[in-house]
């Protein structure tokens, strides 16, 4: 079984999280995006962000085999966390199948 680990974290924590994930043997590739979203308003939010509730975060996405799932989730949580509100979230989604575009290979072997 494969799982997508989708993490929304503070942009300044991306480098540390990526480095920590690279230290886990057999972790496949990772997609990194800069995203904007609307979250809960907090008193610490900037005036401009508070007006619309928007914030800029980083989204990290990786599809991992079941045996790496908990280690990847724990690593993201431990390294991305600062102890402040707004550190982000980690979502785990079951992946039913994967297909390699070039060869047509299917399943966890494409990771």
N, C-alpha and C positions, 0 to 999 in steps of 0.2 A: 504494500500500500504506500502511496505517496501523499504528501501533504504540502500545501502552500503555506508558508509562513509570511504573512504580510504585516510589516511593522511600520507604524507612523511614529517618528521620533524627532527630537530636536536636531536641526541641521548641524549644530556644532558637535554632535556626538557621532556623526556618521563615520568619520575616519577611525575612531576608536572601535566602533562596532564592527566595521569591515575588517579591521586588523584582527580582532578577536575571532571572528568567524573564519578567517583564513587559517587560523591556528588549529581549527578542528579538522582532523583528517577526513578526507572524502566529502567535504561539503561542496556541492556543485556550485554553479554560477549564481550570481546575484544581480538583480536589476535595481538601480537606484534612480529615483525621480524626485524632483522638487515639486511639492504640491502646496496648494493653498486650500484652506478649509475654514469652515465656520464651526467653532466649538463653543463651549460654555464661556460666558463672560466672567472674568476675574478682576478684582481690583488692581492687580499688578499689570494688566494688559495696557498697552500703549493707547493713547487717546485715539489715534487713527484706527487702530485695530478694534478698539472697543466700540467705535461707532457702528461698524458692520459685523463685529465678532469674528473677523478673518484673522488667520494666522498662517505663516509659512512654515512648513514642516518638510521633512524628508520621508519618502516612502521606500522601504527596502522590501523586495520580494524575492523569495527563494522557494523552489520546490525541492523537498528533501525526502529521502526514504524514512520510513517509520522509525528505524533504529537510531536516526539522528535527531528526530523531532524534538524531544525534550531538551537535549543539550543545546540545540539552536535557540529554542525559545528562552531557556534560562540564560544563555549568553547575551542575547539581545536585551533582556530585562535587566540583567546585572550591570552590563556595560553602558546601556543608554540611560539608565536611571540616575537622576541627580538629587532626588529627594524632594523636588519642587513640584507643585501642581503643573500639569501640562507637559509632563515628560513623554507622554504618548501612550500608544496601545500596541498590543500584538494580537493578531487574529490568526487562527489556524483553520484552514479549509481543506477538506478531503479532496484529493485529485483522483478522478476515476481513470484517466488515461492521459498519455502524452504521446505526441507524434513528432519525430524528427523530420523537419522539412526536406532536407537534402536526400535522405535515404528511405524515408517512409517507415523507419523502425518505430516500434511502439513499446509502451510500458516503461517501467522504471529503468530499463537499460539505456534510455535516451538521456538520463541525467548525467 
